[in-house]
Amino acid sequence: KRQMTHVVKDNALINASYNLELVEQRIVLQAIVKARETETGFDTKTPVFIHASEYEKQYNVTKDGAYKALKDAVLSLFERQFSYREINERGNTENVRSRWVSEVRYVDAEATVKLIFSPAVASMCSRLERHFTSYDLDQIAGLSSKYAVRLYELVIAWKSTGKTPVFKLQDFRDKIGLLDENEYSTMSNFKKFVLDLAVDQINEHTDIKLTYEQHKTGRTITGFSFKFKQKVKP
């Protein structure tokens, strides 16, 4: 029986605004799982190793594609940032910008990449006494849209109720990774290439059945809310 591969993230990270490509997201999630399995856990000095064969197996891709995808993605991941909010001890909101990783290495001869998480990510994946979300990495392995991975995470954070609050449209776009307001700016394109695509992939490949409702102000769609149920296991 293979071991459970749980991704665990603090909800501040689940709700952060960022745009990562699919392979970058996969690397981050796989590295979170691996760091949790090690004795050092999320320390900001010890690299997490990902070998091309592990990536190949987890995401069912070809051997040739795996290392190149890993190496390209780990290099672009080094440049990526995300933003989130935190309440400080005075009760004020701090708007934070952080990087995902503080160091990356790749070893061509070993088809391996290594990364060290930034302090913010390390603390958000290890301080789990607060509000956090956990799911099995296998659930997102079949998703090929980066928006589907993000949407799955956003809704699964509401697992206990099976429904989300209303996400205001702009906030939802930021969370799902559409940080450029010109990208899929018309609602028809947004639905076709982002939202409906993501919902269809989630319903086909994961453990939940997801539906959404659109909320309008006058005639304009200004937000979305989601409901989901666990699929019945065969």
C-alpha positions in Angstrom: 0.0 0.0 0.0 1.6 3.3 -1.0 2.0 5.9 1.6 -0.4 8.8 1.9 0.9 11.9 0.3 -0.7 14.8 2.0 -0.2 18.4 1.1 -0.7 20.6 4.1 -0.9 24.4 3.8 -1.7 27.2 6.2 -4.9 28.9 4.9 -3.1 32.2 4.5 -1.1 30.5 1.8 -4.2 28.9 0.3 -5.8 32.4 0.1 -2.6 34.1 -1.2 -2.7 35.8 -4.6 -0.2 34.3 -7.1 0.3 33.0 -10.6 2.3 29.8 -10.9 2.4 27.7 -14.0 1.2 24.2 -13.7 4.7 22.6 -13.3 5.7 25.2 -10.8 2.6 24.4 -8.7 3.3 20.7 -8.9 6.8 21.2 -7.7 5.8 23.3 -4.8 3.1 20.8 -3.7 5.5 17.8 -4.2 8.2 19.6 -2.2 5.7 20.3 0.6 4.9 16.6 0.8 8.6 15.6 0.8 9.6 18.2 3.4 6.9 16.9 5.7 8.3 13.3 5.4 11.8 14.4 6.4 13.1 14.7 9.9 14.3 18.2 9.3 10.9 19.3 8.0 10.7 22.8 6.8 13.9 24.3 7.8 15.3 27.1 5.7 18.7 25.6 5.2 18.2 22.0 4.1 17.1 21.6 0.4 14.2 19.4 -0.6 15.2 17.0 -3.4 12.9 16.1 -6.3 14.2 13.5 -8.7 12.7 13.4 -12.2 11.5 9.8 -11.7 9.4 10.9 -8.7 7.8 13.7 -10.7 7.3 11.4 -13.6 5.5 8.8 -11.4 3.4 11.3 -9.5 2.1 13.2 -12.5 2.2 10.4 -15.1 4.5 12.2 -17.6 7.2 10.9 -19.9 10.8 10.4 -18.6 12.2 12.8 -21.2 9.8 15.5 -20.4 10.1 15.2 -16.6 13.6 16.5 -16.0 13.4 19.3 -18.5 10.0 20.4 -17.0 11.5 20.2 -13.5 14.6 22.2 -14.3 12.8 24.9 -16.3 10.1 25.3 -13.6 12.5 25.4 -10.7 14.4 28.2 -12.4 11.3 30.2 -13.1 10.0 29.4 -9.6 13.0 31.2 -8.2 11.7 34.5 -9.7 8.1 34.1 -8.5 6.4 36.0 -5.7 3.1 35.9 -4.0 1.2 38.3 -1.7 -0.9 37.6 1.4 -2.3 39.3 4.4 -1.6 38.7 8.1 -3.0 40.3 11.2 -0.2 41.6 13.5 -0.1 41.8 17.3 -1.7 45.3 17.2 -4.7 43.9 15.2 -3.6 45.6 12.0 -3.5 44.0 8.6 0.0 43.6 7.2 0.2 43.2 3.4 3.1 40.9 2.7 5.0 40.0 -0.4 7.3 37.0 -0.4 9.1 34.6 -2.7 8.4 30.9 -2.8 12.0 29.7 -2.6 15.2 31.2 -1.4 17.5 28.9 -3.3 17.3 26.4 -6.2 19.9 23.9 -7.5 19.8 21.4 -10.3 22.0 18.5 -10.9 22.0 17.5 -14.6 24.0 14.3 -13.9 21.4 13.1 -11.4 18.2 14.5 -13.0 17.4 16.1 -9.7 16.3 19.6 -8.6 16.7 20.9 -5.1 15.0 23.8 -3.5 15.0 25.6 -0.2 11.7 27.2 0.8 11.6 30.8 1.7 11.0 31.5 5.5 7.4 32.6 4.8 6.5 29.4 3.0 8.4 27.2 5.5 6.5 28.7 8.4 3.1 28.6 6.6 3.6 24.9 5.9 4.8 23.9 9.4 2.9 26.1 11.8 -0.2 24.0 11.8 -1.7 24.8 15.1 -3.8 27.4 13.3 -6.1 27.1 10.3 -4.8 24.8 7.7 -6.0 22.7 4.7 -4.8 19.2 3.9 -5.5 17.0 0.9 -3.9 14.1 -0.9 -1.4 15.1 -3.7 -2.9 12.4 -5.9 -6.1 14.4 -6.1 -4.5 17.1 -8.2 -2.2 14.8 -10.2 -4.7 14.5 -13.1 -5.4 18.2 -13.5 -3.8 19.9 -16.5 -5.1 23.4 -15.9 -3.2 25.5 -13.4 -6.5 27.2 -12.6 -8.0 23.8 -11.7 -5.3 23.1 -9.2 -5.8 26.5 -7.5 -9.6 26.2 -7.5 -9.4 22.7 -6.0 -7.3 24.1 -3.1 -9.5 27.1 -2.6 -12.7 25.1 -2.3 -11.2 22.1 -0.4 -10.3 24.6 2.4 -14.1 24.6 3.1 -14.3 20.8 3.4 -16.1 20.9 6.7 -19.1 22.8 5.3 -19.0 21.7 1.6 -19.6 25.3 0.5 -17.6 28.4 0.1 -18.5 32.0 0.9 -19.0 34.3 -2.1 -15.7 35.2 -3.7 -15.9 38.7 -5.1 -14.9 38.6 -8.8 -11.6 40.6 -8.6 -10.5 38.8 -5.4 -11.3 35.4 -7.0 -9.3 36.3 -10.1 -6.3 37.2 -8.0 -6.5 34.0 -5.9 -6.9 31.8 -8.9 -3.8 33.4 -10.6 -5.3 35.9 -13.1 -3.2 38.8 -11.8 -3.2 40.5 -15.2 -6.6 42.2 -15.6 -6.4 42.0 -19.4 -6.2 38.2 -19.3 -9.6 36.6 -20.0 -11.2 39.9 -19.2 -14.5 39.2 -20.8 -16.8 37.0 -18.8 -17.4 34.5 -21.6 -13.7 33.9 -22.1 -13.1 33.8 -18.3 -15.8 31.0 -18.0 -14.7 29.1 -21.0 -10.9 29.0 -20.4 -10.7 29.3 -16.7 -13.8 28.6 -14.6 -15.7 26.0 -16.5 -12.6 24.3 -17.6 -11.4 24.1 -14.0 -14.7 22.8 -12.7 -14.9 20.1 -15.4 -11.4 18.9 -14.7 -12.0 18.8 -10.9 -15.3 16.8 -11.4 -13.5 14.4 -13.7 -10.2 13.8 -11.9 -10.6 14.5 -8.2 -12.6 13.2 -5.2 -15.2 15.9 -5.2 -18.2 17.0 -7.4 -18.2 20.8 -7.7 -20.9 23.3 -8.8 -20.9 27.0 -8.7 -23.4 29.8 -8.5 -22.8 33.3 -9.9 -23.8 36.4 -8.0 -24.9 39.5 -9.7 -25.1 43.2 -8.9 -27.8 44.4 -11.4 -26.9 42.6 -14.6 -23.2 42.2 -14.0 -21.7 39.1 -12.5 -19.7 40.3 -9.4 -18.9 37.1 -7.6 -19.0 33.3 -7.4 -19.7 30.8 -4.7 -19.1 27.0 -4.8 -20.7 23.9 -3.4 -19.2 20.4 -3.4 -19.7 16.9 -2.2 -17.3 14.0 -1.8 -17.8 11.4 -4.5 -19.0 8.1 -3.3 -16.1 5.6 -3.4 -16.7 2.6 -5.6 
